[in-house]
Amino acid sequence: MIQHLFLKQKVFSLTEDFTFFDEFQRPIFRARGNFFAFPKQYKMFDAVNQVNPMILIRRKFFAFMPTFTIIDTSNNQTLFTVRQRFRLGRPIFDIATPHGNYMIDGNLIGHDFAIMNPNGRQVIQLNKRFLTWGDAYDVAIDTSQIPLHVAAAIILTIDCALHSSNR
């Protein structure tokens, strides 16, 4: 089943603040980066329960290229490791799980790409919305292949890695 989300980054905020909306513009997930945390980390919450995070995204401290770990806080299990590889020109990411590697196809710089599972089936499609205040994206997720909150965490991680490599 394909579910559509809309991702919006808050423009003026000391902490990086993201909100995922459903197709009816209702918030379903919120994610916040810690401004003073070192190394950088993000917490993703259900829009209703913003006390206990569902997902924790941690940036690896000593890494040549941006490397993030996506952790399920309910069982403290690492779900994904997202690592940007060194390459001149367009960026390349490794998205590793215990079940195999996911692949990215498309234009990462233009935020117009698809993510395929280890079997080659498309699980996430992301397209940037232009002419919006701040970063905004349309996302289609195959929830029969990947949980909605995990897919949202992968998208958030890739966006954070792209922005951290631009600094």
ABEGO torsion letter per residue (X at the ends): XBBBBBBBBBABBABBBBBBBBAAGBBABBBBBBAABOBBBBBBBBAABAABBABBBBBBABBABBBBBBBBAAAGBBABBBBBBBBBEBBBBBBBBAAEBBBBBEBAAAGBBBBBBAAGBBABBBBBBBGBBEBBBBBBBBAAABBAAAAAAAAAAAAAAAAAAAX
